[in-house]
Amino acid sequence: MVIARTIRRFQLSKLKGVLLEEWCHRWEIASHNEKQLLASEAGVTYESARHLYSDAPVDYKKVSNIILLAPQSSTAPYGLKTPKPMTTMVILGDTHNPYQDDKVVALVERFLADCQPDYLVYNGDINDFYQVSVYSKDPTRLGSLQQDFDVTTGMFARHAELLPNTKKIFSVGTHEVRWIHYLEQHAPALAKLNATKIEEIYKLKEYDIEYVPYEQGILVNGVFLIVHGDIVAQHSSYTAKRQYDKQGGNGLCNHTHRGGSYYKRDRFGVYGWWENFCLCRLDPDWLPNPDWIQGFSVVHFSNTGRFWVEQVPIINYKFIFGGKLYE
């Protein structure tokens, strides 16, 4: 009877748009302080929330793929707790569809099929949004925006089939912001439609991919921040240092289309930031001979707060990981 009343109170709370299964999964991975916040948000006491989680008729094998803890403000990152002793995450980005390098994407997908990571993060600039750029545009390409979107949703569909047990997250990049700003500036009424939002254009719910707004970031286990980034320095690794100067702590960014790392040791510990390459073509028609490097990163997280970053540059359509050559 108590649990029935608690469930009823939960359904009538200000979180009535949240499924009980989703709430229970968030409780499952939350810290004690985060659980107190979840109880407060649900409008029940901590003790009632604890019983709600214990007694709720939830099959955790079928629980929704909700894995992120929402931040308390728009400036705080989303939280991600990795409950297993060791967790593998693959982070990729900057495909810039339709300027993706199809051969490189296929190579990475072969690796993903072998790796079967626990998490896959699409770290922004998955589409180029060429048609709404402020820069000069080829008029013959202005009508191909939907086809460009279809390239991205086609990739998400392949990954859903290829990685059925992998939890997936999309973090907005600067080129997705092109679309958001274009609508706000030129069609503000359309900007309010759900159909024009990135989440709908990319069909994220259909492919069970969680959404993180631009530059809000994902903070893994309280120690590792993943953001697309908005800084580009002159040389490889310089951006990683500038991200450390800006953000502090540890983390990884895309946006530079280069790989690189920066380490800092002080009396409080050792910290590092990494730049995460790109998966787009290296011969763009608007920039001759860019100093970009294709690749991605694999990050292993322990539930003790440690992590290990393995950067994987792709050179001439080849890379080695775990002693295996992919070409």
Secondary structure, DSSP 8 states (H G I E B T S, - for coil): -HHHHHHHHHHHSTTTTS-HHHHHHHHHH--HHHHHHHHHHHTS-HHHHHHHHHHS---GGG--S---B--SSTTS-EEE---SSEEEEEEE----BTSB-HHHHHHHHHHHHHH--SEEEE-S-SB--GGG-SS---GGGTT-HHHHHHHHHHHHHHHHHH-TT-EEEEE--HHHHHHHHHHHHH-HHHHTSGGGSHHHHTTTTTTTEEEE-TTT-EEETTTEEEE--S---SSTTHHHHHHHHHH-SEEEE-SSSSEEEEEEEETTEEEEEEEE-B-B-S--TTSSS----EEEEEEEEETTS-EEEEEEEEBTTBEEETTEEE-
